[in-house]
Amino acid sequence: MSDFDPDDDYYDDDEAELVDCPACGAAIYEEAEQCPVCGEYITHSTSPWAGKPGWWVALGMLGIIAMIVAMALS
Ligand SMILES: [Zn+2]
């Protein structure tokens, strides 16, 4: 590896764990929220909703919609 190759920055840091981007396969920092190569957002947990506030918003909206439907049908 060349010390002058900027691409090697991803591989030279011993403190950061590297994972493969699920979208493009690039080696990215495990703690990265977004792939710097393709822009895909990275999830680290087996729980699909962990660290995903959007899920809670969606669940809240579903609850509101359910209430509206329930009121409309009553
Ligand atoms: Zn990627």
N, CA, C, O and the ligand as a Tripos MOL2 file, in Angstrom:
@<TRIPOS>MOLECULE
protein
  297   295    75     0     0
PROTEIN
NO_CHARGES

@<TRIPOS>ATOM
      1 N           0.8390   -1.2000    0.0000 N.3       1 MET1
      2 CA          0.0000    0.0000    0.0000 C.3       1 MET1
      3 C           0.8770    1.2540    0.0000 C.2       1 MET1
      4 O           1.8700    1.3320    0.7230 O.2       1 MET1
      5 N           0.5070    2.1950   -0.7900 N.am      2 SER2
      6 CA          1.2290    3.4560   -0.8290 C.3       2 SER2
      7 C           0.6890    4.4150    0.2190 C.2       2 SER2
      8 O          -0.5220    4.5210    0.4120 O.2       2 SER2
      9 N           1.5910    5.1100    0.8910 N.am      3 ASP3
     10 CA          1.1550    6.0890    1.8820 C.3       3 ASP3
     11 C           0.5340    7.3110    1.2210 C.2       3 ASP3
     12 O          -0.1000    8.1320    1.8840 O.2       3 ASP3
     13 N           0.7180    7.4210   -0.0630 N.am      4 PHE4
     14 CA          0.2430    8.6090   -0.7650 C.3       4 PHE4
     15 C          -1.0430    8.3430   -1.5290 C.2       4 PHE4
     16 O          -1.5930    9.2460   -2.1600 O.2       4 PHE4
     17 N          -1.5180    7.1270   -1.4760 N.am      5 ASP5
     18 CA         -2.7650    6.8040   -2.1620 C.3       5 ASP5
     19 C          -3.9390    7.0910   -1.2280 C.2       5 ASP5
     20 O          -4.0910    6.4210   -0.2070 O.2       5 ASP5
     21 N          -4.7510    8.0550   -1.5560 N.am      6 PRO6
     22 CA         -5.8590    8.4230   -0.6530 C.3       6 PRO6
     23 C          -6.8250    7.2680   -0.4370 C.2       6 PRO6
     24 O          -7.4940    7.2120    0.5950 O.2       6 PRO6
     25 N          -6.9100    6.3590   -1.3760 N.am      7 ASP7
     26 CA         -7.8170    5.2260   -1.2230 C.3       7 ASP7
     27 C          -7.3990    4.3300   -0.0710 C.2       7 ASP7
     28 O          -8.2310    3.6240    0.5000 O.2       7 ASP7
     29 N          -6.1110    4.3520    0.2800 N.am      8 ASP8
     30 CA         -5.6170    3.4980    1.3460 C.3       8 ASP8
     31 C          -6.0510    3.9770    2.7230 C.2       8 ASP8
     32 O          -5.8860    3.2540    3.7060 O.2       8 ASP8
     33 N          -6.5970    5.1720    2.8090 N.am      9 ASP9
     34 CA         -7.0580    5.6630    4.1000 C.3       9 ASP9
     35 C          -8.1010    4.7320    4.6980 C.2       9 ASP9
     36 O          -8.2010    4.6050    5.9180 O.2       9 ASP9
     37 N          -8.8590    4.0960    3.8580 N.am     10 TYR10
     38 CA         -9.8990    3.1990    4.3470 C.3      10 TYR10
     39 C          -9.3010    1.9460    4.9780 C.2      10 TYR10
     40 O          -9.9470    1.3070    5.8090 O.2      10 TYR10
     41 N          -8.1010    1.5940    4.6040 N.am     11 TYR11
     42 CA         -7.5420    0.3210    5.0370 C.3      11 TYR11
     43 C          -6.4420    0.4730    6.0850 C.2      11 TYR11
     44 O          -6.0580   -0.5050    6.7260 O.2      11 TYR11
     45 N          -5.9360    1.6880    6.2630 N.am     12 ASP12
     46 CA         -4.7900    1.8730    7.1450 C.3      12 ASP12
     47 C          -5.1780    2.1000    8.5920 C.2      12 ASP12
     48 O          -4.3390    1.9600    9.4820 O.2      12 ASP12
     49 N          -6.4250    2.4460    8.8490 N.am     13 ASP13
     50 CA         -6.8380    2.7780   10.2050 C.3      13 ASP13
     51 C          -7.1470    1.4920   10.9610 C.2      13 ASP13
     52 O          -8.1170    0.7970   10.6610 O.2      13 ASP13
     53 N          -6.3040    1.1870   11.9510 N.am     14 ASP14
     54 CA         -6.4880   -0.0540   12.7020 C.3      14 ASP14
     55 C          -7.6140    0.0470   13.7200 C.2      14 ASP14
     56 O          -8.1030   -0.9730   14.2040 O.2      14 ASP14
     57 N          -8.0300    1.2580   14.0480 N.am     15 GLU15
     58 CA         -9.0210    1.4290   15.1060 C.3      15 GLU15
     59 C         -10.4380    1.1930   14.6040 C.2      15 GLU15
     60 O         -11.3290    0.8740   15.3930 O.2      15 GLU15
     61 N         -10.6540    1.3450   13.3200 N.am     16 ALA16
     62 CA        -11.9990    1.2350   12.7860 C.3      16 ALA16
     63 C         -12.2100   -0.1360   12.1470 C.2      16 ALA16
     64 O         -11.3710   -0.6250   11.3890 O.2      16 ALA16
     65 N         -13.3310   -0.7310   12.4670 N.am     17 GLU17
     66 CA        -13.7070   -1.9700   11.8090 C.3      17 GLU17
     67 C         -14.2820   -1.6500   10.4360 C.2      17 GLU17
     68 O         -15.0130   -0.6760   10.2580 O.2      17 GLU17
     69 N         -13.9360   -2.4860    9.4790 N.am     18 LEU18
     70 CA        -14.4230   -2.2650    8.1330 C.3      18 LEU18
     71 C         -15.4740   -3.3000    7.7920 C.2      18 LEU18
     72 O         -15.3670   -4.4720    8.1510 O.2      18 LEU18
     73 N         -16.4690   -2.8450    7.1070 N.am     19 VAL19
     74 CA        -17.5030   -3.7500    6.6250 C.3      19 VAL19
     75 C         -17.7000   -3.4910    5.1360 C.2      19 VAL19
     76 O         -17.3170   -2.4430    4.6160 O.2      19 VAL19
     77 N         -18.2990   -4.4600    4.4670 N.am     20 ASP20
     78 CA        -18.5850   -4.2680    3.0540 C.3      20 ASP20
     79 C         -19.9330   -3.5770    2.8900 C.2      20 ASP20
     80 O         -20.9220   -3.9650    3.5120 O.2      20 ASP20
     81 N         -19.9600   -2.5620    2.0560 N.am     21 CYS21
     82 CA        -21.2190   -1.9020    1.7580 C.3      21 CYS21
     83 C         -22.1740   -2.9110    1.1250 C.2      21 CYS21
     84 O         -21.8140   -3.5810    0.1570 O.2      21 CYS21
     85 N         -23.3940   -3.0240    1.6680 N.am     22 PRO22
     86 CA        -24.3500   -3.9890    1.1220 C.3      22 PRO22
     87 C         -24.8150   -3.6230   -0.2820 C.2      22 PRO22
     88 O         -25.3610   -4.4600   -1.0010 O.2      22 PRO22
     89 N         -24.5980   -2.3860   -0.6630 N.am     23 ALA23
     90 CA        -25.0740   -1.9460   -1.9670 C.3      23 ALA23
     91 C         -24.0000   -2.0740   -3.0450 C.2      23 ALA23
     92 O         -24.2670   -2.5820   -4.1340 O.2      23 ALA23
     93 N         -22.7770   -1.6110   -2.7400 N.am     24 CYS24
     94 CA        -21.7490   -1.5810   -3.7690 C.3      24 CYS24
     95 C         -20.5370   -2.4340   -3.4230 C.2      24 CYS24
     96 O         -19.6740   -2.6540   -4.2720 O.2      24 CYS24
     97 N         -20.4590   -2.9310   -2.1570 N.am     25 GLY25
     98 CA        -19.3730   -3.8280   -1.7740 C.3      25 GLY25
     99 C         -18.0950   -3.1320   -1.3880 C.2      25 GLY25
    100 O         -17.0940   -3.7980   -1.1220 O.2      25 GLY25
    101 N         -18.0900   -1.8120   -1.3470 N.am     26 ALA26
    102 CA        -16.8930   -1.0840   -0.9670 C.3      26 ALA26
    103 C         -16.6130   -1.2710    0.5150 C.2      26 ALA26
    104 O         -17.5440   -1.4390    1.3020 O.2      26 ALA26
    105 N         -15.3390   -1.2440    0.9080 N.am     27 ALA27
    106 CA        -14.9630   -1.3340    2.3180 C.3      27 ALA27
    107 C         -15.2000    0.0180    2.9660 C.2      27 ALA27
    108 O         -14.6070    1.0200    2.5660 O.2      27 ALA27
    109 N         -16.0700    0.0410    3.9680 N.am     28 ILE28
    110 CA        -16.4120    1.2980    4.6250 C.3      28 ILE28
    111 C         -16.3000    1.1040    6.1240 C.2      28 ILE28
    112 O         -16.2950   -0.0270    6.6090 O.2      28 ILE28
    113 N         -16.2090    2.2040    6.8600 N.am     29 TYR29
    114 CA        -16.1620    2.1230    8.3210 C.3      29 TYR29
    115 C         -17.4660    1.5630    8.8420 C.2      29 TYR29
    116 O         -18.5540    1.9180    8.3880 O.2      29 TYR29
    117 N         -17.3170    0.6570    9.8280 N.am     30 GLU30
    118 CA        -18.5080    0.0180   10.3680 C.3      30 GLU30
    119 C         -19.4520    1.0420   10.9850 C.2      30 GLU30
    120 O         -20.6720    0.9020   10.9110 O.2      30 GLU30
    121 N         -18.8590    2.0960   11.6070 N.am     31 GLU31
    122 CA        -19.6970    3.0800   12.2730 C.3      31 GLU31
    123 C         -20.2570    4.1270   11.3090 C.2      31 GLU31
    124 O         -21.0290    5.0000   11.7070 O.2      31 GLU31
    125 N         -19.8650    4.0300   10.0530 N.am     32 ALA32
    126 CA        -20.3720    4.9930    9.0890 C.3      32 ALA32
    127 C         -21.8740    4.7990    8.8950 C.2      32 ALA32
    128 O         -22.3680    3.6760    8.8000 O.2      32 ALA32
    129 N         -22.5770    5.9140    8.8410 N.am     33 GLU33
    130 CA        -24.0200    5.8270    8.6420 C.3      33 GLU33
    131 C         -24.3740    5.7250    7.1700 C.2      33 GLU33
    132 O         -25.4520    5.2630    6.7960 O.2      33 GLU33
    133 N         -23.4270    6.1760    6.3390 N.am     34 GLN34
    134 CA        -23.7200    6.2230    4.9180 C.3      34 GLN34
    135 C         -22.4770    5.8350    4.1450 C.2      34 GLN34
    136 O         -21.3780    6.2590    4.5020 O.2      34 GLN34
    137 N         -22.6190    5.0440    3.1020 N.am     35 CYS35
    138 CA        -21.4950    4.6550    2.2770 C.3      35 CYS35
    139 C         -20.9530    5.8690    1.5440 C.2      35 CYS35
    140 O         -21.7050    6.5470    0.8440 O.2      35 CYS35
    141 N         -19.6340    6.1680    1.6910 N.am     36 PRO36
    142 CA        -19.0590    7.3190    1.0020 C.3      36 PRO36
    143 C         -18.9220    7.0940   -0.4960 C.2      36 PRO36
    144 O         -18.6980    8.0360   -1.2570 O.2      36 PRO36
    145 N         -19.0580    5.8420   -0.9120 N.am     37 VAL37
    146 CA        -18.8600    5.5260   -2.3260 C.3      37 VAL37
    147 C         -20.1670    5.6690   -3.0950 C.2      37 VAL37
    148 O         -20.2210    6.3570   -4.1140 O.2      37 VAL37
    149 N         -21.2180    5.0190   -2.6070 N.am     38 CYS38
    150 CA        -22.4700    5.0130   -3.3610 C.3      38 CYS38
    151 C         -23.5820    5.7630   -2.6510 C.2      38 CYS38
    152 O         -24.6470    5.9830   -3.2290 O.2      38 CYS38
    153 N         -23.3480    6.1650   -1.3860 N.am     39 GLY39
    154 CA        -24.3530    6.9510   -0.6860 C.3      39 GLY39
    155 C         -25.4200    6.1260   -0.0030 C.2      39 GLY39
    156 O         -26.3550    6.6770    0.5780 O.2      39 GLY39
    157 N         -25.2910    4.7820   -0.0680 N.am     40 GLU40
    158 CA        -26.2870    3.9350    0.5800 C.3      40 GLU40
    159 C         -26.1840    4.0660    2.0960 C.2      40 GLU40
    160 O         -25.0840    4.0760    2.6470 O.2      40 GLU40
    161 N         -27.3100    4.1650    2.7590 N.am     41 TYR41
    162 CA        -27.3010    4.2000    4.2200 C.3      41 TYR41
    163 C         -27.0660    2.7980    4.7610 C.2      41 TYR41
    164 O         -27.6240    1.8170    4.2710 O.2      41 TYR41
    165 N         -26.2170    2.7340    5.7950 N.am     42 ILE42
    166 CA        -25.8010    1.4470    6.3260 C.3      42 ILE42
    167 C         -26.5280    1.1670    7.6280 C.2      42 ILE42
    168 O         -26.6310    2.0400    8.4900 O.2      42 ILE42
    169 N         -27.0300   -0.0480    7.7690 N.am     43 THR43
    170 CA        -27.6330   -0.4660    9.0260 C.3      43 THR43
    171 C         -26.6960   -1.4420    9.7080 C.2      43 THR43
    172 O         -26.1140   -2.3060    9.0510 O.2      43 THR43
    173 N         -26.5420   -1.3160   11.0200 N.am     44 HIS44
    174 CA        -25.5780   -2.1270   11.7540 C.3      44 HIS44
    175 C         -26.2430   -3.1460   12.6520 C.2      44 HIS44
    176 O         -25.5880   -4.0680   13.1380 O.2      44 HIS44
    177 N         -27.5080   -2.9950   12.8750 N.am     45 SER45
    178 CA        -28.1840   -3.8650   13.8290 C.3      45 SER45
    179 C         -29.0300   -4.8940   13.0910 C.2      45 SER45
    180 O         -29.4430   -4.6810   11.9510 O.2      45 SER45
    181 N         -29.2800   -6.0170   13.7680 N.am     46 THR46
    182 CA        -30.1680   -7.0120   13.1980 C.3      46 THR46
    183 C         -31.6110   -6.5490   13.2770 C.2      46 THR46
    184 O         -32.4740   -7.0580   12.5620 O.2      46 THR46
    185 N         -31.8720   -5.5760   14.1530 N.am     47 SER47
    186 CA        -33.2160   -5.0180   14.2180 C.3      47 SER47
    187 C         -33.3930   -4.0000   13.0940 C.2      47 SER47
    188 O         -32.6350   -3.0340   13.0130 O.2      47 SER47
    189 N         -34.3670   -4.2020   12.2410 N.am     48 PRO48
    190 CA        -34.5130   -3.2980   11.0960 C.3      48 PRO48
    191 C         -34.8800   -1.8900   11.4960 C.2      48 PRO48
    192 O         -34.6370   -0.9510   10.7380 O.2      48 PRO48
    193 N         -35.4660   -1.7190   12.6810 N.am     49 TRP49
    194 CA        -35.8890   -0.3890   13.0860 C.3      49 TRP49
    195 C         -34.8990    0.3020   14.0210 C.2      49 TRP49
    196 O         -35.1060    1.4580   14.3870 O.2      49 TRP49
    197 N         -33.8240   -0.3900   14.4120 N.am     50 ALA50
    198 CA        -32.8710    0.2200   15.3320 C.3      50 ALA50
    199 C         -32.1510    1.3690   14.6400 C.2      50 ALA50
    200 O         -31.6420    1.2130   13.5310 O.2      50 ALA50
    201 N         -32.1130    2.5060   15.2900 N.am     51 GLY51
    202 CA        -31.4410    3.6650   14.7350 C.3      51 GLY51
    203 C         -32.1170    4.2250   13.5040 C.2      51 GLY51
    204 O         -31.5220    4.9710   12.7260 O.2      51 GLY51
    205 N         -33.3680    3.8500   13.3480 N.am     52 LYS52
    206 CA        -34.1280    4.3330   12.1960 C.3      52 LYS52
    207 C         -35.3380    5.1090   12.6750 C.2      52 LYS52
    208 O         -36.4280    4.5450   12.7640 O.2      52 LYS52
    209 N         -35.1780    6.3840   12.9860 N.am     53 PRO53
    210 CA        -36.3230    7.1690   13.4550 C.3      53 PRO53
    211 C         -37.4780    7.1650   12.4680 C.2      53 PRO53
    212 O         -38.6370    7.2960   12.8620 O.2      53 PRO53
    213 N         -37.1690    7.0150   11.2050 N.am     54 GLY54
    214 CA        -38.2110    7.0050   10.1950 C.3      54 GLY54
    215 C         -39.2370    5.9170   10.4290 C.2      54 GLY54
    216 O         -40.4110    6.0740   10.0950 O.2      54 GLY54
    217 N         -38.7860    4.8030   11.0110 N.am     55 TRP55
    218 CA        -39.7240    3.7200   11.3190 C.3      55 TRP55
    219 C         -40.7640    4.1710   12.3310 C.2      55 TRP55
    220 O         -41.9500    3.8690   12.2030 O.2      55 TRP55
    221 N         -40.2960    4.9030   13.3450 N.am     56 TRP56
    222 CA        -41.2350    5.3500   14.3840 C.3      56 TRP56
    223 C         -42.1970    6.3560   13.8040 C.2      56 TRP56
    224 O         -43.3730    6.3690   14.1670 O.2      56 TRP56
    225 N         -41.7220    7.1980   12.9120 N.am     57 VAL57
    226 CA        -42.6140    8.1540   12.2650 C.3      57 VAL57
    227 C         -43.6530    7.4030   11.4480 C.2      57 VAL57
    228 O         -44.8390    7.7320   11.4760 O.2      57 VAL57
    229 N         -43.1930    6.3860   10.7180 N.am     58 ALA58
    230 CA        -44.1180    5.6040    9.8960 C.3      58 ALA58
    231 C         -45.1350    4.8870   10.7720 C.2      58 ALA58
    232 O         -46.3220    4.8420   10.4490 O.2      58 ALA58
    233 N         -44.6650    4.3260   11.8840 N.am     59 LEU59
    234 CA        -45.5920    3.6400   12.7920 C.3      59 LEU59
    235 C         -46.6030    4.6250   13.3640 C.2      59 LEU59
    236 O         -47.7860    4.3060   13.4800 O.2      59 LEU59
    237 N         -46.1440    5.8080   13.7170 N.am     60 GLY60
    238 CA        -47.0440    6.8210   14.2360 C.3      60 GLY60
    239 C         -48.0820    7.2150   13.2010 C.2      60 GLY60
    240 O         -49.2600    7.3810   13.5200 O.2      60 GLY60
    241 N         -47.6380    7.3640   11.9530 N.am     61 MET61
    242 CA        -48.5760    7.7250   10.8850 C.3      61 MET61
    243 C         -49.5820    6.6100   10.6630 C.2      61 MET61
    244 O         -50.7640    6.8660   10.4330 O.2      61 MET61
    245 N         -49.1050    5.3600   10.7330 N.am     62 LEU62
    246 CA        -50.0220    4.2280   10.5850 C.3      62 LEU62
    247 C         -51.0720    4.2480   11.6890 C.2      62 LEU62
    248 O         -52.2470    3.9730   11.4470 O.2      62 LEU62
    249 N         -50.6420    4.5740   12.8890 N.am     63 GLY63
    250 CA        -51.5760    4.6460   14.0120 C.3      63 GLY63
    251 C         -52.6210    5.7190   13.7730 C.2      63 GLY63
    252 O         -53.8080    5.5120   14.0260 O.2      63 GLY63
    253 N         -52.1680    6.8790   13.2800 N.am     64 ILE64
    254 CA        -53.0950    7.9790   13.0080 C.3      64 ILE64
    255 C         -54.0740    7.5790   11.9050 C.2      64 ILE64
    256 O         -55.2750    7.8360   11.9980 O.2      64 ILE64
    257 N         -53.5450    6.9530   10.8710 N.am     65 ILE65
    258 CA        -54.4100    6.5170    9.7660 C.3      65 ILE65
    259 C         -55.4290    5.5070   10.2680 C.2      65 ILE65
    260 O         -56.6010    5.5580    9.8950 O.2      65 ILE65
    261 N         -54.9740    4.5810   11.1220 N.am     66 ALA66
    262 CA        -55.8890    3.5830   11.6700 C.3      66 ALA66
    263 C         -56.9900    4.2520   12.4720 C.2      66 ALA66
    264 O         -58.1510    3.8480   12.4050 O.2      66 ALA66
    265 N         -56.6200    5.2890   13.2410 N.am     67 MET67
    266 CA        -57.6340    6.0030   14.0290 C.3      67 MET67
    267 C         -58.6250    6.6920   13.1150 C.2      67 MET67
    268 O         -59.8280    6.6760   13.3720 O.2      67 MET67
    269 N         -58.1200    7.3050   12.0340 N.am     68 ILE68
    270 CA        -59.0030    8.0100   11.1020 C.3      68 ILE68
    271 C         -59.9670    7.0160   10.4480 C.2      68 ILE68
    272 O         -61.1620    7.2800   10.3200 O.2      68 ILE68
    273 N         -59.4150    5.8590   10.0350 N.am     69 VAL69
    274 CA        -60.2580    4.8430    9.4080 C.3      69 VAL69
    275 C         -61.3100    4.3450   10.3940 C.2      69 VAL69
    276 O         -62.4770    4.1720   10.0430 O.2      69 VAL69
    277 N         -60.8740    4.1170   11.6380 N.am     70 ALA70
    278 CA        -61.8060    3.6260   12.6570 C.3      70 ALA70
    279 C         -62.9170    4.6420   12.8950 C.2      70 ALA70
    280 O         -64.0800    4.2710   13.0550 O.2      70 ALA70
    281 N         -62.5560    5.9230   12.9180 N.am     71 MET71
    282 CA        -63.5590    6.9640   13.1280 C.3      71 MET71
    283 C         -64.4950    7.0550   11.9370 C.2      71 MET71
    284 O         -65.6970    7.2650   12.0950 O.2      71 MET71
    285 N         -63.9340    6.8930   10.7330 N.am     72 ALA72
    286 CA        -64.7420    7.0040    9.5330 C.3      72 ALA72
    287 C         -65.7290    5.8520    9.4210 C.2      72 ALA72
    288 O         -66.8230    6.0120    8.8790 O.2      72 ALA72
    289 N         -65.3400    4.6920    9.9360 N.am     73 LEU73
    290 CA        -66.1910    3.5180    9.8340 C.3      73 LEU73
    291 C         -67.2160    3.4560   10.9590 C.2      73 LEU73
    292 O         -68.1720    2.6830   10.8850 O.2      73 LEU73
    293 N         -67.0300    4.2490   11.9810 N.am     74 SER74
    294 CA        -67.9410    4.1680   13.1200 C.3      74 SER74
    295 C         -69.2080    5.0030   12.8820 C.2      74 SER74
    296 O         -70.0880    5.0500   13.7420 O.2      74 SER74
    297 ZN        -21.7340    1.5890   -1.2000 Zn       75 ZN75
@<TRIPOS>BOND
     1     1     2 1
     2     2     3 1
     3     3     4 2
     4     3     5 am
     5     5     6 1
     6     6     7 1
     7     7     8 2
     8     7     9 am
     9     9    10 1
    10    10    11 1
    11    11    12 2
    12    11    13 am
    13    13    14 1
    14    14    15 1
    15    15    16 2
    16    15    17 am
    17    17    18 1
    18    18    19 1
    19    19    20 2
    20    19    21 am
    21    21    22 1
    22    22    23 1
    23    23    24 2
    24    23    25 am
    25    25    26 1
    26    26    27 1
    27    27    28 2
    28    27    29 am
    29    29    30 1
    30    30    31 1
    31    31    32 2
    32    31    33 am
    33    33    34 1
    34    34    35 1
    35    35    36 2
    36    35    37 am
    37    37    38 1
    38    38    39 1
    39    39    40 2
    40    39    41 am
    41    41    42 1
    42    42    43 1
    43    43    44 2
    44    43    45 am
    45    45    46 1
    46    46    47 1
    47    47    48 2
    48    47    49 am
    49    49    50 1
    50    50    51 1
    51    51    52 2
    52    51    53 am
    53    53    54 1
    54    54    55 1
    55    55    56 2
    56    55    57 am
    57    57    58 1
    58    58    59 1
    59    59    60 2
    60    59    61 am
    61    61    62 1
    62    62    63 1
    63    63    64 2
    64    63    65 am
    65    65    66 1
    66    66    67 1
    67    67    68 2
    68    67    69 am
    69    69    70 1
    70    70    71 1
    71    71    72 2
    72    71    73 am
    73    73    74 1
    74    74    75 1
    75    75    76 2
    76    75    77 am
    77    77    78 1
    78    78    79 1
    79    79    80 2
    80    79    81 am
    81    81    82 1
    82    82    83 1
    83    83    84 2
    84    83    85 am
    85    85    86 1
    86    86    87 1
    87    87    88 2
    88    87    89 am
    89    89    90 1
    90    90    91 1
    91    91    92 2
    92    91    93 am
    93    93    94 1
    94    94    95 1
    95    95    96 2
    96    95    97 am
    97    97    98 1
    98    98    99 1
    99    99   100 2
   100    99   101 am
   101   101   102 1
   102   102   103 1
   103   103   104 2
   104   103   105 am
   105   105   106 1
   106   106   107 1
   107   107   108 2
   108   107   109 am
   109   109   110 1
   110   110   111 1
   111   111   112 2
   112   111   113 am
   113   113   114 1
   114   114   115 1
   115   115   116 2
   116   115   117 am
   117   117   118 1
   118   118   119 1
   119   119   120 2
   120   119   121 am
   121   121   122 1
   122   122   123 1
   123   123   124 2
   124   123   125 am
   125   125   126 1
   126   126   127 1
   127   127   128 2
   128   127   129 am
   129   129   130 1
   130   130   131 1
   131   131   132 2
   132   131   133 am
   133   133   134 1
   134   134   135 1
   135   135   136 2
   136   135   137 am
   137   137   138 1
   138   138   139 1
   139   139   140 2
   140   139   141 am
   141   141   142 1
   142   142   143 1
   143   143   144 2
   144   143   145 am
   145   145   146 1
   146   146   147 1
   147   147   148 2
   148   147   149 am
   149   149   150 1
   150   150   151 1
   151   151   152 2
   152   151   153 am
   153   153   154 1
   154   154   155 1
   155   155   156 2
   156   155   157 am
   157   157   158 1
   158   158   159 1
   159   159   160 2
   160   159   161 am
   161   161   162 1
   162   162   163 1
   163   163   164 2
   164   163   165 am
   165   165   166 1
   166   166   167 1
   167   167   168 2
   168   167   169 am
   169   169   170 1
   170   170   171 1
   171   171   172 2
   172   171   173 am
   173   173   174 1
   174   174   175 1
   175   175   176 2
   176   175   177 am
   177   177   178 1
   178   178   179 1
   179   179   180 2
   180   179   181 am
   181   181   182 1
   182   182   183 1
   183   183   184 2
   184   183   185 am
   185   185   186 1
   186   186   187 1
   187   187   188 2
   188   187   189 am
   189   189   190 1
   190   190   191 1
   191   191   192 2
   192   191   193 am
   193   193   194 1
   194   194   195 1
   195   195   196 2
   196   195   197 am
   197   197   198 1
   198   198   199 1
   199   199   200 2
   200   199   201 am
   201   201   202 1
   202   202   203 1
   203   203   204 2
   204   203   205 am
   205   205   206 1
   206   206   207 1
   207   207   208 2
   208   207   209 am
   209   209   210 1
   210   210   211 1
   211   211   212 2
   212   211   213 am
   213   213   214 1
   214   214   215 1
   215   215   216 2
   216   215   217 am
   217   217   218 1
   218   218   219 1
   219   219   220 2
   220   219   221 am
   221   221   222 1
   222   222   223 1
   223   223   224 2
   224   223   225 am
   225   225   226 1
   226   226   227 1
   227   227   228 2
   228   227   229 am
   229   229   230 1
   230   230   231 1
   231   231   232 2
   232   231   233 am
   233   233   234 1
   234   234   235 1
   235   235   236 2
   236   235   237 am
   237   237   238 1
   238   238   239 1
   239   239   240 2
   240   239   241 am
   241   241   242 1
   242   242   243 1
   243   243   244 2
   244   243   245 am
   245   245   246 1
   246   246   247 1
   247   247   248 2
   248   247   249 am
   249   249   250 1
   250   250   251 1
   251   251   252 2
   252   251   253 am
   253   253   254 1
   254   254   255 1
   255   255   256 2
   256   255   257 am
   257   257   258 1
   258   258   259 1
   259   259   260 2
   260   259   261 am
   261   261   262 1
   262   262   263 1
   263   263   264 2
   264   263   265 am
   265   265   266 1
   266   266   267 1
   267   267   268 2
   268   267   269 am
   269   269   270 1
   270   270   271 1
   271   271   272 2
   272   271   273 am
   273   273   274 1
   274   274   275 1
   275   275   276 2
   276   275   277 am
   277   277   278 1
   278   278   279 1
   279   279   280 2
   280   279   281 am
   281   281   282 1
   282   282   283 1
   283   283   284 2
   284   283   285 am
   285   285   286 1
   286   286   287 1
   287   287   288 2
   288   287   289 am
   289   289   290 1
   290   290   291 1
   291   291   292 2
   292   291   293 am
   293   293   294 1
   294   294   295 1
   295   295   296 2
@<TRIPOS>SUBSTRUCTURE
     1 MET1         2 RESIDUE 1 A MET
     2 SER2         6 RESIDUE 1 A SER
     3 ASP3        10 RESIDUE 1 A ASP
     4 PHE4        14 RESIDUE 1 A PHE
     5 ASP5        18 RESIDUE 1 A ASP
     6 PRO6        22 RESIDUE 1 A PRO
     7 ASP7        26 RESIDUE 1 A ASP
     8 ASP8        30 RESIDUE 1 A ASP
     9 ASP9        34 RESIDUE 1 A ASP
    10 TYR10       38 RESIDUE 1 A TYR
    11 TYR11       42 RESIDUE 1 A TYR
    12 ASP12       46 RESIDUE 1 A ASP
    13 ASP13       50 RESIDUE 1 A ASP
    14 ASP14       54 RESIDUE 1 A ASP
    15 GLU15       58 RESIDUE 1 A GLU
    16 ALA16       62 RESIDUE 1 A ALA
    17 GLU17       66 RESIDUE 1 A GLU
    18 LEU18       70 RESIDUE 1 A LEU
    19 VAL19       74 RESIDUE 1 A VAL
    20 ASP20       78 RESIDUE 1 A ASP
    21 CYS21       82 RESIDUE 1 A CYS
    22 PRO22       86 RESIDUE 1 A PRO
    23 ALA23       90 RESIDUE 1 A ALA
    24 CYS24       94 RESIDUE 1 A CYS
    25 GLY25       98 RESIDUE 1 A GLY
    26 ALA26      102 RESIDUE 1 A ALA
    27 ALA27      106 RESIDUE 1 A ALA
    28 ILE28      110 RESIDUE 1 A ILE
    29 TYR29      114 RESIDUE 1 A TYR
    30 GLU30      118 RESIDUE 1 A GLU
    31 GLU31      122 RESIDUE 1 A GLU
    32 ALA32      126 RESIDUE 1 A ALA
    33 GLU33      130 RESIDUE 1 A GLU
    34 GLN34      134 RESIDUE 1 A GLN
    35 CYS35      138 RESIDUE 1 A CYS
    36 PRO36      142 RESIDUE 1 A PRO
    37 VAL37      146 RESIDUE 1 A VAL
    38 CYS38      150 RESIDUE 1 A CYS
    39 GLY39      154 RESIDUE 1 A GLY
    40 GLU40      158 RESIDUE 1 A GLU
    41 TYR41      162 RESIDUE 1 A TYR
    42 ILE42      166 RESIDUE 1 A ILE
    43 THR43      170 RESIDUE 1 A THR
    44 HIS44      174 RESIDUE 1 A HIS
    45 SER45      178 RESIDUE 1 A SER
    46 THR46      182 RESIDUE 1 A THR
    47 SER47      186 RESIDUE 1 A SER
    48 PRO48      190 RESIDUE 1 A PRO
    49 TRP49      194 RESIDUE 1 A TRP
    50 ALA50      198 RESIDUE 1 A ALA
    51 GLY51      202 RESIDUE 1 A GLY
    52 LYS52      206 RESIDUE 1 A LYS
    53 PRO53      210 RESIDUE 1 A PRO
    54 GLY54      214 RESIDUE 1 A GLY
    55 TRP55      218 RESIDUE 1 A TRP
    56 TRP56      222 RESIDUE 1 A TRP
    57 VAL57      226 RESIDUE 1 A VAL
    58 ALA58      230 RESIDUE 1 A ALA
    59 LEU59      234 RESIDUE 1 A LEU
    60 GLY60      238 RESIDUE 1 A GLY
    61 MET61      242 RESIDUE 1 A MET
    62 LEU62      246 RESIDUE 1 A LEU
    63 GLY63      250 RESIDUE 1 A GLY
    64 ILE64      254 RESIDUE 1 A ILE
    65 ILE65      258 RESIDUE 1 A ILE
    66 ALA66      262 RESIDUE 1 A ALA
    67 MET67      266 RESIDUE 1 A MET
    68 ILE68      270 RESIDUE 1 A ILE
    69 VAL69      274 RESIDUE 1 A VAL
    70 ALA70      278 RESIDUE 1 A ALA
    71 MET71      282 RESIDUE 1 A MET
    72 ALA72      286 RESIDUE 1 A ALA
    73 LEU73      290 RESIDUE 1 A LEU
    74 SER74      294 RESIDUE 1 A SER
    75 ZN75       297 GROUP 0 **** ****
